[in-house]
Protein backbone atom coordinates (compact mmCIF):
# COMPACT_ATOMS: atom_id res chain seq x y z
CA UNK A 1 0.00 0.00 0.00
CA UNK A 2 1.70 3.09 -1.20
CA UNK A 3 1.86 5.94 1.22
CA UNK A 4 0.52 8.34 -1.33
CA UNK A 5 -0.01 11.94 -0.56
CA UNK A 6 -2.97 12.68 -2.75
CA UNK A 7 -6.00 13.91 -0.87
CA UNK A 8 -8.87 11.51 -0.52
CA UNK A 9 -7.14 8.43 -1.78
CA UNK A 10 -8.52 5.08 -0.89
CA UNK A 11 -5.31 3.81 0.70
CA UNK A 12 -5.74 6.49 3.27
CA UNK A 13 -9.35 5.55 3.78
CA UNK A 14 -8.30 1.99 4.16
CA UNK A 15 -5.78 3.00 6.74
CA UNK A 16 -8.41 4.97 8.56
CA UNK A 17 -10.75 2.01 8.48
CA UNK A 18 -8.07 -0.22 9.84
CA UNK A 19 -7.47 2.20 12.67
CA UNK A 20 -11.15 2.37 13.41
CA UNK A 21 -11.47 -1.38 13.52
CA UNK A 22 -8.51 -1.51 15.82
CA UNK A 23 -10.20 0.85 18.25
CA UNK A 24 -13.45 -1.01 17.96
CA UNK A 25 -11.76 -4.32 18.68
CA UNK A 26 -10.24 -2.92 21.83
CA UNK A 27 -13.61 -1.75 23.01
CA UNK A 28 -15.16 -5.10 22.19
CA UNK A 29 -12.52 -6.81 24.25
CA UNK A 30 -13.34 -4.42 27.09
CA UNK A 31 -17.00 -5.24 26.95
CA UNK A 32 -16.36 -8.96 26.68
CA UNK A 33 -14.00 -8.86 29.63
CA UNK A 34 -16.49 -6.97 31.76
CA UNK A 35 -19.33 -9.30 30.84
CA UNK A 36 -17.15 -12.26 31.60
CA UNK A 37 -16.49 -10.86 35.03
CA UNK A 38 -20.16 -10.24 35.64
CA UNK A 39 -21.04 -13.74 34.51
CA UNK A 40 -18.42 -15.44 36.66
CA UNK A 41 -19.18 -13.39 39.73
CA UNK A 42 -22.87 -13.99 39.37
CA UNK A 43 -23.67 -10.30 39.28
CA UNK A 44 -25.95 -10.85 36.35
CA UNK A 45 -28.06 -13.09 38.54
CA UNK A 46 -28.76 -10.19 40.85
CA UNK A 47 -29.64 -7.98 37.92
CA UNK A 48 -31.89 -10.63 36.51
CA UNK A 49 -33.66 -11.19 39.80
CA UNK A 50 -34.30 -7.51 40.21
CA UNK A 51 -35.67 -7.29 36.71
CA UNK A 52 -37.96 -10.21 37.41
CA UNK A 53 -39.09 -8.72 40.67
CA UNK A 54 -39.93 -5.51 38.92
CA UNK A 55 -41.85 -7.36 36.26
CA UNK A 56 -43.76 -9.40 38.79
CA UNK A 57 -44.62 -6.43 40.91
CA UNK A 58 -45.87 -4.61 37.87
CA UNK A 59 -48.01 -7.56 36.93
CA UNK A 60 -49.31 -7.95 40.46
CA UNK A 61 -50.71 -4.47 40.44
CA UNK A 62 -52.98 -5.26 37.57
CA UNK A 63 -54.67 -1.96 36.92
CA UNK A 64 -51.61 0.16 37.47
CA UNK A 65 -49.85 1.24 34.29
CA UNK A 66 -47.30 3.43 36.02
CA UNK A 67 -43.75 2.24 36.50
CA UNK A 68 -42.82 0.42 39.64
CA UNK A 69 -40.67 3.17 41.05
CA UNK A 70 -43.59 5.46 41.88
CA UNK A 71 -45.21 5.52 45.29
CA UNK A 72 -48.45 3.81 44.36
CA UNK A 73 -49.57 1.15 46.75
CA UNK A 74 -47.42 -1.24 48.69
CA UNK A 75 -44.46 -3.46 47.88
CA UNK A 76 -43.01 -1.20 45.29
CA UNK A 77 -39.35 -1.58 44.54
CA UNK A 78 -37.60 1.63 43.65
CA UNK A 79 -34.55 1.97 41.47
CA UNK A 80 -32.28 1.05 44.35
CA UNK A 81 -34.18 -2.09 45.09
CA UNK A 82 -35.65 -0.77 48.33
CA UNK A 83 -39.27 -1.14 49.31
CA UNK A 84 -41.21 1.52 51.14
CA UNK A 85 -44.36 1.04 53.21
CA UNK A 86 -47.43 2.80 51.96
CA UNK A 87 -47.62 5.00 55.04
CA UNK A 88 -44.31 6.32 56.23
CA UNK A 89 -43.81 4.98 59.70
CA UNK A 90 -40.95 6.97 61.11
CA UNK A 91 -41.79 8.81 64.32
CA UNK A 92 -40.51 12.26 65.12
CA UNK A 93 -41.48 15.32 67.14
CA UNK A 94 -43.85 17.94 65.86
CA UNK A 95 -42.01 21.26 65.97
CA UNK A 96 -45.21 23.09 66.82
CA UNK A 97 -46.55 21.18 69.78
CA UNK A 98 -43.69 18.84 70.59
CA UNK A 99 -45.62 15.62 70.45
CA UNK A 100 -44.29 12.46 68.85
CA UNK A 101 -45.99 12.06 65.49
CA UNK A 102 -45.97 9.29 62.93
CA UNK A 103 -44.57 10.78 59.75
CA UNK A 104 -47.37 9.47 57.59
CA UNK A 105 -49.91 11.22 59.80
CA UNK A 106 -48.00 14.46 60.03
CA UNK A 107 -50.04 16.49 57.57
CA UNK A 108 -53.40 15.89 59.25
CA UNK A 109 -51.76 16.51 62.57
CA UNK A 110 -50.38 19.83 61.41
CA UNK A 111 -53.78 20.86 60.19
CA UNK A 112 -55.18 20.47 63.63
CA UNK A 113 -52.09 21.67 65.36
CA UNK A 114 -51.68 24.87 63.41
CA UNK A 115 -55.19 26.08 63.05
CA UNK A 116 -57.03 24.84 60.05
CA UNK A 117 -59.41 22.75 62.12
CA UNK A 118 -62.35 24.20 63.99
CA UNK A 119 -61.26 23.28 67.47
CA UNK A 120 -57.74 24.46 67.06
CA UNK A 121 -58.98 27.95 66.41
CA UNK A 122 -59.72 28.33 70.07
CA UNK A 123 -56.36 29.76 70.73
CA UNK A 124 -55.51 32.54 73.08
CA UNK A 125 -56.06 36.08 72.14
CA UNK A 126 -52.44 37.15 72.04
CA UNK A 127 -51.34 34.32 69.82
CA UNK A 128 -54.33 34.87 67.59
CA UNK A 129 -53.44 38.52 67.27
CA UNK A 130 -49.90 37.62 66.40
CA UNK A 131 -51.07 35.09 63.89
CA UNK A 132 -53.61 37.26 62.17
CA UNK A 133 -51.14 40.06 61.98
CA UNK A 134 -48.98 37.75 59.91
CA UNK A 135 -51.67 36.31 57.75
CA UNK A 136 -54.74 38.43 57.27
CA UNK A 137 -54.49 41.28 59.71
CA UNK A 138 -58.16 42.08 60.30
CA UNK A 139 -60.58 39.80 62.02
CA UNK A 140 -59.19 40.05 65.50
CA UNK A 141 -62.60 41.00 66.70
CA UNK A 142 -64.01 37.80 65.32
CA UNK A 143 -61.71 35.70 67.36
CA UNK A 144 -61.41 37.74 70.51
CA UNK A 145 -64.83 37.30 72.12
CA UNK A 146 -64.90 33.70 71.06
CA UNK A 147 -61.61 32.87 72.66
CA UNK A 148 -62.40 34.92 75.69
CA UNK A 149 -65.54 32.98 76.26
CA UNK A 150 -63.79 29.67 76.00
CA UNK A 151 -60.98 30.86 78.18
CA UNK A 152 -63.30 31.88 80.94
CA UNK A 153 -65.01 28.59 80.52
CA UNK A 154 -61.85 26.74 80.84
CA UNK A 155 -60.09 28.67 83.51
CA UNK A 156 -62.00 27.10 86.38
CA UNK A 157 -60.95 23.73 85.12
CA UNK A 158 -57.51 24.36 86.36
CA UNK A 159 -55.67 25.16 83.19
CA UNK A 160 -52.96 27.68 83.72
CA UNK A 161 -54.37 30.93 82.30
CA UNK A 162 -54.51 31.83 78.67
CA UNK A 163 -51.48 33.99 78.22
CA UNK A 164 -49.80 32.65 75.16
CA UNK A 165 -50.56 29.07 75.93
CA UNK A 166 -52.47 27.60 73.12
CA UNK A 167 -51.18 24.21 74.03
CA UNK A 168 -53.44 23.90 77.00
CA UNK A 169 -56.46 24.65 74.86
CA UNK A 170 -55.27 22.37 72.25
CA UNK A 171 -55.11 19.34 74.47
CA UNK A 172 -58.79 19.63 75.06
CA UNK A 173 -59.50 20.01 71.46
CA UNK A 174 -57.53 17.01 70.34
CA UNK A 175 -59.68 13.95 69.64
CA UNK B 1 41.78 -18.91 15.71
CA UNK B 2 39.33 -21.71 15.45
CA UNK B 3 37.05 -20.74 18.20
CA UNK B 4 33.91 -20.24 16.32
CA UNK B 5 34.58 -22.06 13.03
CA UNK B 6 32.69 -25.21 13.89
CA UNK B 7 30.13 -23.75 16.05
CA UNK B 8 26.75 -23.61 14.43
CA UNK B 9 25.52 -20.09 13.94
CA UNK B 10 23.51 -18.70 16.83
CA UNK B 11 19.90 -19.18 15.91
CA UNK B 12 18.10 -15.98 15.40
CA UNK B 13 15.00 -15.16 17.32
CA UNK B 14 13.35 -14.28 14.06
CA UNK B 15 14.54 -16.33 11.18
CA UNK B 16 14.01 -13.66 8.59
CA UNK B 17 15.62 -10.29 8.63
CA UNK B 18 13.42 -7.88 10.45
CA UNK B 19 10.86 -6.22 8.27
CA UNK B 20 10.46 -2.55 7.98
CA UNK B 21 7.73 -1.40 10.29
CA UNK B 22 4.59 -1.43 8.25
CA UNK B 23 2.72 1.72 7.57
CA UNK B 24 0.03 0.52 9.90
CA UNK B 25 2.51 0.15 12.66
CA UNK B 26 3.98 3.56 12.01
CA UNK B 27 0.56 5.11 12.21
CA UNK B 28 -0.20 3.24 15.39
CA UNK B 29 2.98 4.50 16.97
CA UNK B 30 2.22 8.04 15.94
CA UNK B 31 -1.29 7.77 17.27
CA UNK B 32 -0.09 6.57 20.60
CA UNK B 33 2.78 8.98 20.92
CA UNK B 34 0.68 11.99 20.16
CA UNK B 35 -2.03 10.90 22.56
CA UNK B 36 -4.58 10.87 19.81
CA UNK B 37 -5.28 7.19 20.15
CA UNK B 38 -6.40 7.67 23.72
CA UNK B 39 -8.69 10.51 22.72
CA UNK B 40 -10.17 8.53 19.89
CA UNK B 41 -10.80 5.58 22.18
CA UNK B 42 -12.57 7.79 24.68
CA UNK B 43 -14.66 9.36 21.98
CA UNK B 44 -15.63 6.04 20.50
CA UNK B 45 -16.44 4.61 23.91
CA UNK B 46 -18.63 7.56 24.75
CA UNK B 47 -20.53 7.42 21.49
CA UNK B 48 -21.10 3.71 21.74
CA UNK B 49 -22.44 4.04 25.25
CA UNK B 50 -24.73 6.90 24.27
CA UNK B 51 -26.29 5.04 21.40
CA UNK B 52 -26.93 1.92 23.46
CA UNK B 53 -24.48 -0.26 21.60
CA UNK B 54 -22.71 -1.22 24.77
CA UNK B 55 -25.93 -2.28 26.46
CA UNK B 56 -26.86 -4.38 23.46
CA UNK B 57 -23.53 -6.15 23.55
CA UNK B 58 -23.84 -6.74 27.28
CA UNK B 59 -27.26 -8.24 26.78
CA UNK B 60 -25.91 -10.56 24.12
CA UNK B 61 -23.15 -11.64 26.47
CA UNK B 62 -25.59 -12.20 29.29
CA UNK B 63 -27.85 -14.32 27.13
CA UNK B 64 -24.91 -16.34 25.90
CA UNK B 65 -23.62 -16.87 29.42
CA UNK B 66 -27.03 -17.96 30.61
CA UNK B 67 -27.28 -20.45 27.82
CA UNK B 68 -23.83 -21.85 28.14
CA UNK B 69 -23.71 -21.85 31.90
CA UNK B 70 -22.24 -19.02 33.88
CA UNK B 71 -19.05 -20.75 34.84
CA UNK B 72 -18.36 -22.18 31.42
CA UNK B 73 -17.78 -18.98 29.54
CA UNK B 74 -14.36 -17.70 28.73
CA UNK B 75 -13.36 -14.23 27.64
CA UNK B 76 -12.46 -15.65 24.26
CA UNK B 77 -15.94 -17.09 23.87
CA UNK B 78 -17.49 -13.76 24.55
CA UNK B 79 -15.15 -11.95 22.21
CA UNK B 80 -16.03 -14.33 19.42
CA UNK B 81 -19.69 -13.94 20.19
CA UNK B 82 -19.68 -10.19 20.29
CA UNK B 83 -17.27 -9.27 17.52
CA UNK B 84 -19.35 -9.96 14.42
CA UNK B 85 -22.52 -8.48 15.83
CA UNK B 86 -20.60 -5.64 17.41
CA UNK B 87 -18.83 -4.63 14.23
CA UNK B 88 -22.03 -4.76 12.27
CA UNK B 89 -24.14 -2.75 14.64
CA UNK B 90 -22.04 0.34 15.09
CA UNK B 91 -24.22 3.24 13.99
CA UNK B 92 -23.13 4.87 10.77
CA UNK B 93 -22.93 8.31 12.30
CA UNK B 94 -20.53 7.12 14.95
CA UNK B 95 -18.38 5.37 12.43
CA UNK B 96 -18.33 8.40 10.17
CA UNK B 97 -17.35 10.69 13.00
CA UNK B 98 -14.47 8.52 14.03
CA UNK B 99 -13.26 7.99 10.50
CA UNK B 100 -13.33 11.70 9.96
CA UNK B 101 -11.13 12.32 12.94
CA UNK B 102 -8.74 9.58 11.99
CA UNK B 103 -8.42 10.94 8.50
CA UNK B 104 -7.68 14.42 9.71
CA UNK B 105 -5.09 12.98 12.04
CA UNK B 106 -3.48 11.18 9.16
CA UNK B 107 -3.43 14.38 7.21
CA UNK B 108 -1.86 16.31 10.03
CA UNK B 109 0.70 13.57 10.53
CA UNK B 110 1.54 13.85 6.84
CA UNK B 111 0.99 10.24 5.99
Boltz contact constraints between the chains, C-beta under 6 A:
constraints:
  - contact:
      token1: [A, 3]
      token2: [B, 23]
      max_distance: 6.0
  - contact:
      token1: [A, 12]
      token2: [B, 106]
      max_distance: 6.0
  - contact:
      token1: [A, 16]
      token2: [B, 99]
      max_distance: 6.0
  - contact:
      token1: [A, 16]
      token2: [B, 102]
      max_distance: 6.0
  - contact:
      token1: [A, 16]
      token2: [B, 103]
      max_distance: 6.0
  - contact:
      token1: [A, 18]
      token2: [B, 24]
      max_distance: 6.0
  - contact:
      token1: [A, 19]
      token2: [B, 102]
      max_distance: 6.0
  - contact:
      token1: [A, 20]
      token2: [B, 98]
      max_distance: 6.0
  - contact:
      token1: [A, 20]
      token2: [B, 99]
      max_distance: 6.0
  - contact:
      token1: [A, 23]
      token2: [B, 40]
      max_distance: 6.0
  - contact:
      token1: [A, 23]
      token2: [B, 41]
      max_distance: 6.0
  - contact:
      token1: [A, 23]
      token2: [B, 44]
      max_distance: 6.0
  - contact:
      token1: [A, 27]
      token2: [B, 45]
      max_distance: 6.0
  - contact:
      token1: [A, 28]
      token2: [B, 82]
      max_distance: 6.0
  - contact:
      token1: [A, 28]
      token2: [B, 83]
      max_distance: 6.0
  - contact:
      token1: [A, 28]
      token2: [B, 86]
      max_distance: 6.0
  - contact:
      token1: [A, 31]
      token2: [B, 57]
      max_distance: 6.0
  - contact:
      token1: [A, 32]
      token2: [B, 75]
      max_distance: 6.0
  - contact:
      token1: [A, 32]
      token2: [B, 78]
      max_distance: 6.0
  - contact:
      token1: [A, 32]
      token2: [B, 79]
      max_distance: 6.0
  - contact:
      token1: [A, 32]
      token2: [B, 82]
      max_distance: 6.0
  - contact:
      token1: [A, 33]
      token2: [B, 75]
      max_distance: 6.0
  - contact:
      token1: [A, 35]
      token2: [B, 58]
      max_distance: 6.0
  - contact:
      token1: [A, 35]
      token2: [B, 61]
      max_distance: 6.0
  - contact:
      token1: [A, 35]
      token2: [B, 78]
      max_distance: 6.0
  - contact:
      token1: [A, 36]
      token2: [B, 75]
      max_distance: 6.0
  - contact:
      token1: [A, 36]
      token2: [B, 78]
      max_distance: 6.0
  - contact:
      token1: [A, 39]
      token2: [B, 65]
      max_distance: 6.0
  - contact:
      token1: [A, 39]
      token2: [B, 70]
      max_distance: 6.0
  - contact:
      token1: [A, 39]
      token2: [B, 73]
      max_distance: 6.0
  - contact:
      token1: [A, 44]
      token2: [B, 62]
      max_distance: 6.0
